[in-house]
Amino acid sequence: MKKQERQQLLKRLLTTREIERQEDFVDLLAADGIHVTQATISRDIKEMQLVKLPSESGGYRYSLPVQKKIDTQKKLQRTLRDAYVSFAVQDQFGFLKVLPGNGPVVASLIDQMRYDFVFGTVGDDSKILTICVSHQGALQLEKTIDRMLAD
């Protein structure tokens, strides 16, 4: 079994059970026919940055680390400030040019923002075609980008 697959199983176990010891992981995996050593589990725990939290039983249980929420809007704003070249509107389309290498990141960040006026994006190395739900939506995207650049 590959490390990624094993670590996915460990995540799944953490969401369905209270795991207090590394041996618990070893035993649960063995019950599924997956044989690993405690040392392997120890390395996985370190790599996955698992933490121990107080459990309801009075002991401690392993848990996934608290996910740091990356502020997508701030990341998009920072990326646009560093890479923006131009933006144009045509009908319900927005065409954004950025410095080479930034297209996929900006397209992904726009998608992650889940703007209700954006239907989807297609990006290459330095250009992003944004399909909006209407011409008004494309204009709204243009205003949103202008605000990010001005703030």
N, C-alpha and C positions, 0 to 999 in steps of 0.2 A: 504494500500500500504506500502511495506517495505521501510525503509530508503534508501537502496541502489538503489532501483528502482526510488524513488523520486529524488535522487541526480543525477541519470543518465538523468532523464527528465530535471532537471535544467541545466545540461551541454548542452543538446541538445538545449534548449531554448537560452542559451547564444551564441551558434554558429549560430543561425538563426535570432535573434532579439537583439535590443538594450534595455536592461533592466536597468532602472535608479533607481527604488525604490523596496523595498521588497514587497510592495503591488502589483507591476506589476507581480511578480512571483505568488502571491496568486491569482490574477485575471486570469492570463493565465492558471494556473492549474485548477481553478474552471471552466473555459470554456471547459476544457477537462473532467469535471466531477470528478476532484480530489480536495477534500476539505481539505485544510490545514490552519493553523493559521499563522499569521505574526511571532509569536514567534518561530514556527517550522522552518520557512524559515530562520529566524535569526540564529538559531542553525546550520542549514545546511550551511549557508554562512560561519560561523565561522569554522566549521569542514572542509569544502571544501577549506578554505583559499582563498575565492574569494576576488578580489581587485577591487577598483573603479578607472577607467581611464577616462580621458577627452573624451567626445563624440563629434561627428561632429556637434551636435545641440547646443553645448556650455555648456551643463551640464556634468554630470558624469554618466558612465554606469558600470555595474558589468562585470567583466571579470575573466576568469580562471587564476590562478597564472602562471607565467612563469615557464615552466617545467625546472628543473635543469637537464641538460644533464649529466648523469653519464657516464664518460669515460669508456666504456665497456672494452677496451683494458687494461687500467690501473687496473681495477677491476679484470680482468682475471689474469693479471700479479701478482698482490698482492696476490690473492688467490692461484695461483700456487706456489709462493715463500713460502707461509705458509704451503701448504698441499701436494706438489709434492712428490711422492715416486719413480715412474719410468715410462718410456714410451718405447714401443716396436712397431715395424712395421712388419706386415706380409701381403704380397700382397698389397691390397688397404685398409687395415685396420690399424688403430692406436689404441693401447691398452694402456690407461693411468691409472695408479694407483695413488690414492691420499689418504690422511688420512681419516679415517671413518667420515662420515657426510658431506663430501665435494663433493661427486660425482655428485649429482643433480645440484648443483650450477655451477660447472665447465662445465658440459655438456650444461647447459643453456647458459652460457657465450660464449662457443665455437659456439653454434648455433646463438647467437646474433651477433657475429662477421661477419657472412655471408661470410666466406671464400669461394671463388669460387672453391677451390679444395676439399671442404668438402661437402659430400652429406647429412650427418646427423649424429646424435649422439644418443647413448643409454647409460644411466648412472644409476648405483645403488648407494648404500651408499659410496662405496670406489673405484669404477672402472667405466671407461668410454670407451665404444667401439665407435670409430669414423670411420664411413664408408666414405672413400674418393673416389673421382671419378677415381683415378688410383693409381698405386704404387708410381708414381712420386708425386702425391698429398699427399700421406701418408708421404713421405720423406719431403715434404715441410712443413707439419704440424709439424713434428719432429723438423725441423730447427727453425720454428716459436716459438715453446715452448722453445727450447734451448736458443734462443735469449732473450725471456722474463725472463728466469731464470738467464741469464748472465748480463743483463742490471742493 
